[in-house]
Amino acid sequence: MSTKNTAGENFLLPNGTFFAELLIFLTVLGVIWRFVVPPIHRTLAERDERNAKTAADQQAAQQARAAAEAAYQAALEQARATAAGIRNQAHAEGRSIIEQRRRAAQDESEALVTRSVAELRSETDRLAADLLASVEPLAQTLADRVLAENIRVGKE
């Protein structure tokens, strides 16, 4: 090792190496600042723009979804109301049809009963006339026999 006299050097005063290293450091720093930092800033700015656009798109999509959901709910409520109206109308028409058929069946049964009563009356009148026609000669014959028997018994 060489022994230098360190007492003669002032460590507070920089030597030429320090200035050369400082110049190289500043040059590298200038090159980095000139050629590396701008593309990084550009890339970061583009990323920020994409993020902002994505956030705006997401917010617009959420608003569109909310609007679509509201429209869907409104259409669903309208469809339910329409279905309820149709169902009520169908119930009313069904009751009306049942009542009409019930009245028609009642009218038909009354007409059938009336026709049956008329037929039974005419049949009763015909049978009564037939019975009267067949009983009358028998009664006449029987009366004649009773009278003839009474006359014969009375003569004896």
Secondary structure, DSSP 8 states (H G I E B T S, - for coil): -----TTSS-TTS--HHHHHHHHHHHHHHHHIIIIIHHHHHHHHHHHHHHHHHHHHHHHHHHHHHHHHHHHHHHHHHHHHHHHHHHHHHHHHHHHHHHHHHHHHHHHHHHHHHHHHHHHHHHHHHHHHHHHHHHHHHHHHHHHHHHHHHHHHHHH-
